[in-house]
Amino acid sequence: MPPPSFDAHTTAEQAVTEIAKSIVGKTVIVTGASLGGLGGETARVLAKAGAGLVILAGRSEEKCVGVRSLPGRNPRCISKC
């Protein structure tokens, strides 16, 4: 089976659906985790898909503050900003 192809119209949920089985229980690091940005959306979808530990990394505390609701959705989600 050929690898999936993504383009500018692919959503984070569509992309994660393609790799969901391989991330269950795994530790993932998401950089640029800001609310409303690509990193924040990626972190949300990875946590929802069952990643074992989601580590959020950002340039500043202010950038990460909105994404901090993730620990409530996935108890194994931490932020380091």
Secondary structure, 3 states (H helix, E strand, C coil): CCCCCCCCCCCHHHHHHHHHHHHECCEEEEECCCCCCHHHHHHHHHHHCCECEEEEECCCHHHHHHHHHHHHHCCCEEEEC
